[in-house]
Amino acid sequence: MIKNTYHILDFSDPTAENCLAIPNTAYVYGLWLEGASWDRENRIIVEQNNSAIYDKFPVIKVVTELMT
């Protein structure tokens, strides 16, 4: 059995320095929220409070672990 854990990181643009190549780890990026915003301070999705249609979502780190 395996388990995936998800971590929303503090940045939207991945680089080799902030997204290290770690075994059993993937980074999901390039996602956008439509009609909502990401509150970076409180780390939650909130109602859109400006005229922008889209808000860039931060990088998501996915770690796959074997369950014992």
N, C-alpha and C positions, 0 to 999 in steps of 0.2 A: 504494500500500500504506500501511496505517496501523499504528500500534503504540500500545497502551495501557500506561501505567505506573501502578502502584498504590502509594500511600503511606498507611500507617496512621498517623493523627494522634494527638496526645496528649490528646484530649478526646472526650467522648461526646455533648455537646449543641452542635450548630452554632448560630452566631450570625452576624450580618452582619459582625462584626469579625473572627472567626476563620475564616470561610469566604468569602473574597473572590470576587466575580464576575470570573473570569478566562476569556478565550476558550479553548475546547476543554477545559474542566475541569468535572468533575461531582463532587459530594459524595454519598456513600452513607452513610446513617445510619438508626438505628432497628433495627439488627440486635441479636439476643441470642444468646448461647451457651447451650446446654442441656447440662448434665452436664459442663461444662468451665468454666474461668475464663481471663481474659486477664491475664497477668502484666505489669503496666504498667511495671515497672522493666526487665525483660529483653525485653519486647515479643514474647512468645511465648504460645501456648496451652498451658495446664497442666491437670493433673487438678484437679477441684473439691476444695477443702480446707475448705469450710464447709457449712452445711445449706441454703444458698440453691440453688434449682433452676436459676435463670437468672442470667447475668452480662451486663450491657450491654456491647456491643462498641464500640470507638471509631469515630469517623468515618473513612471511607476516601475519600481524594482520588484521583480517576481523571483522568489527563491523556492526551488523545489527540493523537498527533503524526504528521505525515506523514513517511514514510520516503523518502529520496532516494537 
